[in-house]
Amino acid sequence: MVWKVRRVVTGHNKEGKSIFLMDGLAPNVKEMATIPGLALTDLWESRQAPDSNAGDRDNAARPVRLEPPKGGSILRIVEFPPDSAWRSTVDAKTSFESIGAGHAKDAGHADPMMHTTATVDYIIVLKGEIHAVMETGETLLKAGDILIQRGTNHSWSVRGNEPCIIAAVLISAKPLGLAAKVARAKAKKRPARAAKAPAKKAAARKPAAKKSARKPAAAKGPAKKAAPRKSARGR
């Protein structure tokens, strides 16, 4: 059963005085596909830095996705079930795609949970134990321990019988490693699209050029009428 967390959000009333805007169980919860019990509960999201505290909108009321928007951040709770509940049946590609992060999965690694994000993450273990796994080395984290995850290729493993619950703050950062490769691949596609735009604009200008060319011809009309002169007989 997914762990529920109470979320309290503050704000301001019409008179500018501080109030409690929201108080209740955080509603935005998503279990990753093919990993029963691995649940992400998004509590808040900032879209920029500095962000705005104006208004009363729920910034977490949108589809749950792994990474924050560029320049933003996410506060979330993650519940990891024991490895025995999912590792033998997981479809890792489908799992990461279900949270908008198909690009984050390291397809070349044997560990189905190995992935990277363009973020710096502050990980605080609230309950249980979990192994943080790097490409080289791993360490056991217990309740009260904190991990600073800096855009590294990493995985998670719960080897006991109880789920582990963590709080995580994900902050947008410049991509490294696999995330950098994905960013470069996206950047290569952009120039091709941009190159087509000037061609369309140039084509649109041609009719305007033809109109301007007709103006001198129209100006010659009056000149021809003025050309005839009075003959000598008329004098």
C-alpha positions in Angstrom: 0.0 0.0 0.0 1.4 3.4 -1.0 2.5 5.6 1.9 0.3 8.7 2.2 1.9 12.1 3.2 0.1 15.1 4.6 1.0 18.3 2.7 0.5 21.8 4.1 0.9 24.8 1.8 0.9 28.4 2.8 -0.1 31.6 0.9 -1.7 35.0 1.2 -5.3 36.2 1.3 -6.8 39.2 -0.5 -5.6 41.5 2.3 -2.0 40.2 1.9 -2.0 38.3 5.2 -0.5 34.9 5.5 -2.8 31.9 5.5 -2.8 28.1 5.1 -4.0 27.4 1.5 -4.0 23.6 1.5 -3.9 21.0 4.2 -4.5 17.3 3.5 -3.0 14.2 1.9 -0.9 15.0 -1.1 -3.1 14.0 -4.1 -0.6 13.7 -6.9 0.6 10.1 -6.6 2.0 7.9 -9.4 3.1 4.3 -9.3 5.7 3.5 -12.0 4.4 1.0 -14.5 5.6 -2.6 -14.1 7.0 -1.8 -10.6 4.2 -2.2 -8.1 4.7 -0.2 -5.0 7.3 2.2 -6.4 5.4 5.4 -6.0 6.2 9.0 -6.6 4.2 11.6 -4.6 4.9 15.1 -6.0 4.4 17.8 -3.4 5.4 21.0 -5.2 7.2 22.2 -8.3 8.9 25.5 -9.1 9.1 26.5 -12.8 11.9 29.0 -12.6 14.5 30.6 -10.3 13.6 32.9 -8.6 10.1 31.6 -8.6 6.9 33.4 -7.7 4.9 32.9 -4.5 1.9 34.8 -5.8 -1.5 33.2 -6.3 -3.1 30.1 -5.0 -2.5 27.6 -7.7 -1.3 24.1 -6.8 2.0 23.8 -8.6 2.0 20.0 -8.2 -1.3 19.6 -10.0 0.1 18.2 -13.3 1.2 14.7 -14.6 4.0 13.2 -12.4 7.3 13.3 -14.3 10.8 12.3 -13.2 12.6 15.6 -13.9 11.8 19.2 -13.1 11.3 21.9 -15.8 14.5 23.6 -17.0 15.5 26.1 -14.3 13.0 24.7 -11.8 12.7 22.1 -9.0 10.5 19.3 -7.6 9.8 18.3 -4.1 8.6 14.7 -3.8 8.3 11.6 -1.7 9.4 8.3 -3.2 8.5 4.9 -1.8 10.7 2.0 -3.0 9.4 -1.5 -2.5 11.7 -4.5 -1.8 13.6 -5.7 -4.9 12.0 -9.1 -4.5 8.6 -7.5 -5.4 9.6 -6.4 -8.9 13.1 -7.0 -10.2 12.2 -10.4 -11.8 9.2 -9.0 -13.8 10.1 -5.4 -14.5 10.0 -3.8 -18.0 12.4 -0.9 -17.3 11.7 1.0 -20.5 8.0 1.0 -19.9 8.6 1.9 -16.3 10.6 5.1 -17.0 8.3 6.1 -19.9 5.4 6.0 -17.5 7.0 9.0 -15.7 8.0 10.8 -18.8 11.7 9.7 -18.6 12.3 7.1 -21.3 15.5 9.0 -22.1 16.8 8.7 -18.6 17.2 4.9 -18.6 20.7 3.5 -19.3 19.7 0.9 -21.8 23.2 -0.5 -21.9 23.4 -1.4 -18.2 22.4 -4.7 -16.7 20.7 -3.0 -13.7 17.1 -2.1 -14.9 17.0 0.8 -12.4 20.2 2.5 -13.6 19.5 6.0 -15.0 20.6 9.6 -14.9 18.9 13.0 -14.8 20.0 16.6 -15.5 19.6 17.5 -11.8 21.2 17.8 -8.5 19.2 15.8 -6.0 19.0 16.2 -2.2 17.9 12.7 -0.9 16.8 12.3 2.7 15.9 8.8 4.0 12.8 9.0 6.1 12.1 5.4 6.8 13.7 2.0 6.1 17.0 1.3 4.3 18.1 1.5 0.7 21.4 1.0 -1.2 22.4 3.8 -3.5 24.3 2.2 -6.4 26.8 4.0 -8.7 28.6 2.5 -11.7 31.5 2.0 -9.4 30.6 1.3 -5.8 27.4 1.4 -3.6 26.5 2.4 -0.1 23.7 1.6 2.4 21.6 4.6 3.5 19.4 4.4 6.6 16.8 6.7 8.1 18.2 10.1 8.8 21.0 9.7 6.2 21.3 12.2 3.3 22.6 11.7 -0.2 23.6 14.5 -2.6 23.2 13.0 -6.1 24.9 15.2 -8.7 23.8 14.1 -12.1 25.4 10.7 -11.8 24.3 7.4 -13.4 22.7 5.7 -10.4 20.3 3.0 -9.2 18.4 2.1 -6.1 18.1 -1.3 -4.3 16.0 -2.3 -1.3 17.4 -5.7 -0.2 15.3 -6.1 2.9 11.7 -7.0 3.4 10.3 -3.5 4.1 9.8 -0.6 1.8 12.1 2.5 2.0 10.7 6.0 1.9 12.7 9.0 0.9 12.2 12.7 0.5 13.8 14.2 -2.6 14.4 17.7 -3.9 15.4 17.6 -7.6 16.9 20.9 -8.9 17.5 21.5 -12.6 21.2 21.3 -13.5 23.4 21.2 -16.6 23.5 17.6 -17.9 26.4 15.3 -17.5 27.1 11.7 -18.7 24.1 10.0 -20.3 21.9 13.1 -19.8 24.5 15.2 -21.7 24.4 12.7 -24.6 20.6 13.0 -24.8 20.8 16.8 -24.7 23.4 16.8 -27.6 21.2 14.5 -29.6 18.2 16.9 -29.2 20.4 19.9 -30.1 21.5 18.3 -33.4 17.8 18.1 -34.5 17.1 21.8 -33.8 19.3 23.4 -36.5 17.6 21.4 -39.3 14.2 22.8 -38.3 15.5 26.3 -37.9 17.1 26.2 -41.4 13.7 25.7 -43.0 12.2 28.8 -41.5 14.3 31.4 -43.5 13.5 29.7 -46.8 9.7 30.1 -46.1 10.1 33.7 -45.2 12.1 34.4 -48.4 9.5 32.8 -50.6 6.8 35.0 -49.0 8.7 38.1 -49.9 8.8 37.5 -53.7 5.3 38.7 -54.4 6.0 42.0 -52.6 9.1 42.5 -54.8 7.0 42.2 -58.0 4.5 44.8 -56.8 7.3 47.3 -56.2 8.7 46.7 -59.7 5.4 47.8 -61.4 5.4 51.3 -59.9 8.1 52.7 -62.3 6.0 51.5 -65.3 2.9 53.3 -64.0 4.9 56.5 -63.6 5.8 56.6 -67.3 2.2 57.1 -68.4 1.9 60.8 -67.8 5.3 61.5 -69.4 4.1 60.1 -72.7 1.0 62.5 -72.8 3.2 65.5 -72.2 5.6 64.6 -75.0 3.5 66.1 -78.0 4.4 69.7 -78.9 2.5 72.4 -80.9 3.5 72.5 -84.6 5.0 75.6 -86.3 1.7 76.0 -88.3 -0.2 76.4 -85.2 1.8 79.5 -84.4 
